[in-house]
Amino acid sequence: MPDYDQSLWRQTCGESIKTQKLSGDVTVDIAIIGGGYTGCSAALTAAKAGASVCLLEAHQIGHGGSGRNVGLVNAGLWLPPDQIRSHLGQVPGSRLIDLLANAPSEVFGLVNAHEIACEPVRHGTLHCAHSAKGFEDLHTRHSQLSVSGAPVELLDANTSRKRTGSPAVHGALFDPRAGTIQPLAFVVGLARAAQDVGALIYTESPIQSLRQEAGMWVLHGENGAVRAKSIIQATNAYHQGIADTAPAYVPVYYFQYATAPLSHNLRASILPEGEGCWDTGLIMTSFRLDQEGRFIIGGMGDLNSVGGFAHKAWVSRKLVAVYPQLADQPLVKGWHGRIAMTSDHIPKIIQIGPHALAAHGFSGRGIGPGTVFGRLMAESLLNDDPSLLPVPPITEYRESWTGLRRAFFETGAALTHLVKTRF
Ligand SMILES: Cc1cc2nc3c(=O)[nH]c(=O)nc-3n(C[C@H](O)[C@H](O)[C@H](O)COP(=O)(O)OP(=O)(O)OC[C@H]3O[C@@H](n4cnc5c(N)ncnc54)[C@H](O)[C@@H]3O)c2cc1C
């Protein structure tokens, strides 16, 4: 049963933090539920601003998507800019695009400022065309991003093959603003930085209920309670308990496998400039190297589902299709995680009560966006100014047919993986 404990990121995490379980009563200005990028960024921001802060994590820091992802620090959402503007409106859409264009600078800036040991590499990303049709899609993205001022570059098939070292790429969109990190180490480093400036960080401390009492929020855990003027719920796809504020999303699983560190020669033949990659396939594939030269490949699917065998068989075939030189490399680590997908692929901020915000629905793009959303939610609550939020807050959000749609994605991924090996 591959899962969090099997993850490469757990094995190679260069950051650590000492924490305690919540016990007894604590009173703070702002309480944050969830120890991922969103919660830790909010905690760091609020503590830096001089507020008293407490962050509560049900398991360990990075237990959710933040400790399991690919580590691509992108400068935007999945959606091309025109679709973001069409969903949110011209002004809010353009504001979100601008905020997220700067998200990699914010992430790598925090890494530098707090000396977070998370294997930062800011050499850009390559969105690789898996077919001629995929390259057409990249043309559209390129023109929309260029008009929005993004310094992206469209690479033809020959150049992309040289850049990736893969014969299977039909072209690529290079984004120099982006990069890669060791995702778990980044979130643990953020929590450590927040703790350094005074935030109380409690782990193995699931919050079971929230209620308002005399103008204060009261959060109940197993062995203690927190009273706070403001709260942020940052639980995304790993929300547990607290039924009243459970986020609505379609759960989509994504898995990754890693080789052992490659030999010097093999490593030199793959992504020599160190970009992170994903492709234009509807059932997408990602690939990158880590600091020690392990090759990491990912695809959509739940390794613990009935289709798990198809995903595992596919990934070995795919590895060879993309990089024939890796034919003899066993995949030694496998893990997966859950993505909170929304229908329009735009993250949501819900006003769950007075001075209480929840964010979810990063739809597989949460390193930069979660870091930015966490910061801005904390700034908005501390300044009592909703206009600071990255998207207009809503009071309720629903998704329909989430179980059916989850089954649709999982079955589609399993069937695709049963039959396909082409890039
Ligand atoms: C496999 C995978 C690959 C991905 N790849 C990328 C990528 O390359 N680039 C990118 O930008 N994004 C990627 N993402 C998305 C990104 O990882 C997420 O959007 C991001 O981590 C969300 O951060 P978060 O802080 O909002 O939530 P999470 O990191 O999920 O944190 C939520 C936390 O809340 C805790 N929690 C839940 N309920 C409670 C409770 N009642 N009390 C206390 N704590 C609670 C959970 O234990 C969890 O630790 C990927 C996601 C997955 C799963």
The ligand as a MOL file (V3000), in Angstrom:
LIG
                    3D

  0  0  0     0  0            999 V3000
M  V30 BEGIN CTAB
M  V30 COUNTS 53 58 0 0 0
M  V30 BEGIN ATOM
M  V30 1 C 0.5400 14.0730 -5.9830 0
M  V30 2 C 0.3870 15.5520 -6.0830 0
M  V30 3 C 1.1770 16.2760 -6.9650 0
M  V30 4 C 1.0890 17.6670 -7.0150 0
M  V30 5 N 2.0120 18.3610 -7.7460 0
M  V30 6 C 2.0620 19.7160 -7.6220 0
M  V30 7 C 3.1040 20.4530 -8.2280 0
M  V30 8 O 4.0330 19.9150 -8.8320 0
M  V30 9 N 3.0730 21.8050 -8.1340 0
M  V30 10 C 2.1020 22.4530 -7.4320 0
M  V30 11 O 2.1200 23.6900 -7.3760 0
M  V30 12 N 1.1280 21.7730 -6.7940 0
M  V30 13 C 1.0920 20.4310 -6.8560 0
M  V30 14 N 0.1360 19.7280 -6.1920 0
M  V30 15 C -0.8680 20.4610 -5.3980 0
M  V30 16 C -0.3060 20.9050 -4.0470 0
M  V30 17 O 0.4560 19.8930 -3.4590 0
M  V30 18 C -1.4670 21.2860 -3.1120 0
M  V30 19 O -2.3360 22.1640 -3.7780 0
M  V30 20 C -0.9630 21.9590 -1.8650 0
M  V30 21 O -0.0610 21.1360 -1.1990 0
M  V30 22 C -2.1320 22.3170 -0.9550 0
M  V30 23 O -1.5800 22.8510 0.2200 0
M  V30 24 P -2.5130 23.1250 1.4440 0
M  V30 25 O -1.6770 23.7120 2.5170 0
M  V30 26 O -3.6830 23.9530 1.0280 0
M  V30 27 O -3.0940 21.7020 1.8670 0
M  V30 28 P -2.3320 20.4010 2.3870 0
M  V30 29 O -0.8910 20.4220 2.0910 0
M  V30 30 O -3.1030 19.2250 1.9000 0
M  V30 31 O -2.4570 20.5160 3.9610 0
M  V30 32 C -3.6830 20.3350 4.6300 0
M  V30 33 C -3.3390 19.8400 6.0280 0
M  V30 34 O -4.4880 19.9590 6.8620 0
M  V30 35 C -4.4170 18.9270 7.8320 0
M  V30 36 N -5.7400 18.7760 8.4290 0
M  V30 37 C -6.8720 18.3280 7.8230 0
M  V30 38 N -7.9070 18.3340 8.6940 0
M  V30 39 C -7.4170 18.7840 9.8820 0
M  V30 40 C -8.0000 18.9920 11.1680 0
M  V30 41 N -9.3000 18.7470 11.4150 0
M  V30 42 N -7.2040 19.4550 12.1850 0
M  V30 43 C -5.8750 19.7240 11.9420 0
M  V30 44 N -5.2790 19.5280 10.7400 0
M  V30 45 C -6.0420 19.0650 9.7170 0
M  V30 46 C -3.9650 17.7220 7.0040 0
M  V30 47 O -3.4400 16.7090 7.8170 0
M  V30 48 C -2.9380 18.3610 6.0630 0
M  V30 49 O -1.6140 18.2410 6.5400 0
M  V30 50 C 0.1530 18.3420 -6.1820 0
M  V30 51 C -0.6810 17.6110 -5.3270 0
M  V30 52 C -0.5560 16.2380 -5.2540 0
M  V30 53 C -1.4200 15.4810 -4.2830 0
M  V30 END ATOM
M  V30 BEGIN BOND
M  V30 1 1 1 2
M  V30 2 1 2 3
M  V30 3 2 2 52
M  V30 4 2 3 4
M  V30 5 1 4 5
M  V30 6 1 4 50
M  V30 7 2 5 6
M  V30 8 1 6 7
M  V30 9 1 6 13
M  V30 10 2 7 8
M  V30 11 1 7 9
M  V30 12 1 9 10
M  V30 13 2 10 11
M  V30 14 1 10 12
M  V30 15 2 12 13
M  V30 16 1 13 14
M  V30 17 1 14 15
M  V30 18 1 14 50
M  V30 19 1 15 16
M  V30 20 1 16 17
M  V30 21 1 16 18
M  V30 22 1 18 19
M  V30 23 1 18 20
M  V30 24 1 20 21
M  V30 25 1 20 22
M  V30 26 1 22 23
M  V30 27 1 23 24
M  V30 28 2 24 25
M  V30 29 1 24 26
M  V30 30 1 24 27
M  V30 31 1 27 28
M  V30 32 2 28 29
M  V30 33 1 28 30
M  V30 34 1 28 31
M  V30 35 1 31 32
M  V30 36 1 32 33
M  V30 37 1 33 34
M  V30 38 1 33 48
M  V30 39 1 34 35
M  V30 40 1 35 36
M  V30 41 1 35 46
M  V30 42 1 36 37
M  V30 43 1 36 45
M  V30 44 2 37 38
M  V30 45 1 38 39
M  V30 46 1 39 40
M  V30 47 2 39 45
M  V30 48 1 40 41
M  V30 49 2 40 42
M  V30 50 1 42 43
M  V30 51 2 43 44
M  V30 52 1 44 45
M  V30 53 1 46 47
M  V30 54 1 46 48
M  V30 55 1 48 49
M  V30 56 2 50 51
M  V30 57 1 51 52
M  V30 58 1 52 53
M  V30 END BOND
M  V30 END CTAB
M  END
